[in-house]
Amino acid sequence: IVRDAVNVMLMGPFSTNEWLHIGAGGIALCVGLMPLLSAKGGRMHRRSGRAVVALGAVVLATALYGVFAGTAPTALVAVTLTAGYQYVGSLRALALRDRAPGWPDALLACTALALAALLLLRGGPGTASWPPALAYGTLGFVIAMALYDLSRHLWPQLWLRRARILDHGLKMTGFYFAMASAGAGNLLRGWQPWSQLLPSALGTLAMCVLVFIHLRGRAAVARA
């Protein structure tokens, strides 16, 4: 009886796993505004960032459960790959500090490339929730990011000096908006695919703004 009850909770239409995924994702989207908008490197940024990392781990763990349980459509598998790769890559960029990317980073990038290629091959026909623009855009973004990560091994010292912190910030921003895209796409199904595309477009705009602010700050320091 207990086993059957657990199976119903875990695999039912509103399973425990899904509620954990939705709850952690909703809180992460609210808390994630603080590290996104606060001064980078400050106390608020660090503390709220740690909370987002913890909540993000729950979001990804529950998403992966859905993938391996076979309950996630291809669209959500692709979003999980995109979000997960950016999440891990962001934390790796932060952890490297004074070290260049190594073989674990190359292995991670190659794995992402292989999974993206597999999803492209098995994507199937487009649907309202998985139109070609979203499918190729999502997986193309993962492929481009993985290729960039592999290129870092050719310019490690320059990456450490100029791009490591920006690498961390942009990937975590991408992770935030990947969660927003998945959440909006699921909650606002009648507005698909725009409910998924709009958060992605806003995320791209946010990344461009962060790059501009970062470069302007570096230029100001250089002139001082």
Secondary structure as the mmCIF struct_conf table of DSSP 4:
data_model
#
loop_
_struct_conf.conf_type_id
_struct_conf.id
_struct_conf.beg_label_comp_id
_struct_conf.beg_label_asym_id
_struct_conf.beg_label_seq_id
_struct_conf.end_label_comp_id
_struct_conf.end_label_asym_id
_struct_conf.end_label_seq_id
HELX_RH_AL_P HELX_RH_AL_P1 VAL A 2 MET A 11
BEND BEND1 GLY A 12 GLY A 12
TURN_TY1_P TURN_TY1_P1 PRO A 13 PHE A 14
HELX_RH_AL_P HELX_RH_AL_P2 THR A 16 VAL A 31
TURN_TY1_P TURN_TY1_P2 GLY A 32 GLY A 32
HELX_RH_AL_P HELX_RH_AL_P3 LEU A 33 LEU A 37
BEND BEND2 SER A 38 SER A 38
HELX_LH_PP_P HELX_LH_PP_P1 ALA A 39 ALA A 39
TURN_TY1_P TURN_TY1_P3 LYS A 40 GLY A 41
BEND BEND3 GLY A 42 GLY A 42
HELX_RH_AL_P HELX_RH_AL_P4 ARG A 43 PHE A 68
TURN_TY1_P TURN_TY1_P4 ALA A 69 GLY A 70
BEND BEND4 ALA A 72 ALA A 72
HELX_RH_AL_P HELX_RH_AL_P5 THR A 74 LEU A 96
TURN_TY1_P TURN_TY1_P5 ARG A 97 ASP A 98
BEND BEND5 ARG A 99 ARG A 99
HELX_RH_AL_P HELX_RH_AL_P6 TRP A 103 ARG A 122
BEND BEND6 PRO A 125 PRO A 125
BEND BEND7 ALA A 128 TRP A 130
HELX_RH_AL_P HELX_RH_AL_P7 PRO A 132 SER A 151
HELX_RH_3T_P HELX_RH_3T_P1 ARG A 152 LEU A 154
BEND BEND8 TRP A 155 TRP A 155
HELX_RH_AL_P HELX_RH_AL_P8 PRO A 156 LEU A 158
HELX_RH_PI_P HELX_RH_PI_P1 TRP A 159 ALA A 163
HELX_RH_AL_P HELX_RH_AL_P9 ARG A 164 LEU A 187
TURN_TY1_P TURN_TY1_P6 LEU A 188 LEU A 188
HELX_RH_3T_P HELX_RH_3T_P2 ARG A 189 TRP A 191
TURN_TY1_P TURN_TY1_P7 GLN A 192 PRO A 193
HELX_RH_AL_P HELX_RH_AL_P10 TRP A 194 ARG A 223
#
